[in-house]
Amino acid sequence: MVESHAPNGAAVDARGEGGRARRVAAASLAVTGVLLVAKLAVWATTGSLAVLSQALDSGVDIVALGLMYVGVRIAHKPADASHHYGHAKAENLVAFTQTLILVAVAVVVASNAAWELTGAPVEVRTPWYALALLAGSVIVDAARAWYLTAAARAERSEALAAGALNILTDVSTAVVALASLAFVRSGLKQADPLGAIFVSLAVVAAAARLGKRSIDVLMDRVPRVTVEAIAAAAAGAQGVAEARRVRVRGTSEHLFTDVTVAAGRMASLERTHDIAERVEQAIEEVSPGSDVVVHVEPTSASGDLIERVLAAASRSDDVYEVHNVLVHEIDGGGKGVKRVALHAKVNPRLSLDEAHELSEHIEASVLAELERAGIGAEEVRIDTHMEPLETATPGRDVTEDRDDIVAAVRDLTVEEPDVIDCHEVVVTEVDGRLSLVVHVSGRPELPLGEIHEATERIEDRIHALLPEVGPVLIHFEPT
């Protein structure tokens, strides 16, 4: 299991971009206070219920914007020991509170309007300056809504977006209130309560939209299309066999994503980490700014017996490396029997008794793995060769002193049909024993199987010609 974490690049320091959000909220709060005083003055002059609903709405805005200001301050605090995912949901909590306040105000205004429609008519005065004041508030609110919307997009702020939606509702309701007064002025007395009811319905509709969005975030609901896009990106990353689980939470701008993927069982720790980073990059492309945690697990099954044997034999903590795995099909009295031979490098300090116990543990692990592949224990024989793990030993380069070996190896290798040239021979002496590293060139299209056969032929000829040479490494390169 390997986990990789990509931090969220969208986290905002409270003193940076979050400062702008606070300034916008504070400015909007001040403007709302001025508008509240103006609307109360108009209501006192006219007695209009529609204007009163506007004034009450602005009063509610004072509370809502105050909450928004506090929410923005909290939301831009960095993650801490008690809030591992940050404080961004504070904005959604504030936005949800705003919806409750808006609905409460709408119910009160609608109730009063209904009472006025069914009861005795209320005298409404419509002086020209009242109409002018309402028209001015419409212009101010429209400009304020535009500014808040732009700031919400730039800051990725749910609270600012909620405030902008609230003010846009104010614009529409102010227009209705203005129209109601105009109709009353022309003689239609019931226009005022009807306008108030229309305003209330508009407020409830806006609150419902805002409330749904806030609840979705607070309940960690993420659109299915977003999750499917992230899952597809993770599954398509190079080295991933499958995407097993994807969990996503947060807002559309700040997503926290936990992904579990499966990779090849024999992948090294370093390669597994590379796979996790590729998954992070793939998710970043479809969901910029996401905070991603990738958990990599081995594939649960493999059709290749040698890979199964390698994986099972490598599970023990005392086994450092497994190599030279051979699986042979032997005809045993009409029944196929598999013989498995493998080499395991272990701690050189193990005693014979300890090495034998480890060998039995390895063989039991391999048997269990093969049984999961449908191969019974009676059909398998396993032989394990234990080797000590070799450590780095001091040696010296004697290439310049052994020109004879270099020349002989060069002449010998170029006689091999698959070798075009031999461009480097390195001779090393370790504990009085010589080893060779030979670099040769071959055709770029040469199959790996033929390269391996050519390598074995060269090694055999070197050992036959130069008995003093021990280990030989042949390195093929394309021309």
Secondary structure, DSSP 8 states (H G I E B T S, - for coil): -EEEEE--TT---TTTHHHHHHHHHHHHHHHHHHHHHHHHHHHHHH--HHHHHHHHHHHHHHHHHHHHHHHHHHHTS---SS-TT-STHHHHHHHHHHHHHHHHHHHHHHHHHHHHHHS--------HHHHHHHHHHHHHHHHHHHHHHHHHHHHT-HHHHHHHHHHHHHHHHHHHHHHHHHHHHTT-TTHHHHHHHHHHHHHHHHHHHHHHHHHHHHTT---HHHHHHHHHHHHTSTTEEEEEEEEEEE-SSSEEEEEEEEE-TT--HHHHHHHHHHHHHHHHHHSTT-EEEEEEEE-S--S-HHHHHHHHHTTSTTEEEEEEEEEEEEEETTEEEEEEEEEEEE-TT--HHHHHHHHHHHHHHHHHHHHHTT--GGGEEEEEEEEE-------EE-TTT-HHHHHHHHHHHHTSTT--EEEEEEEEEETTEEEEEEEEEE-TT--HHHHHHHHHHHHHHHHHH-TTEEEEEEEEEE-
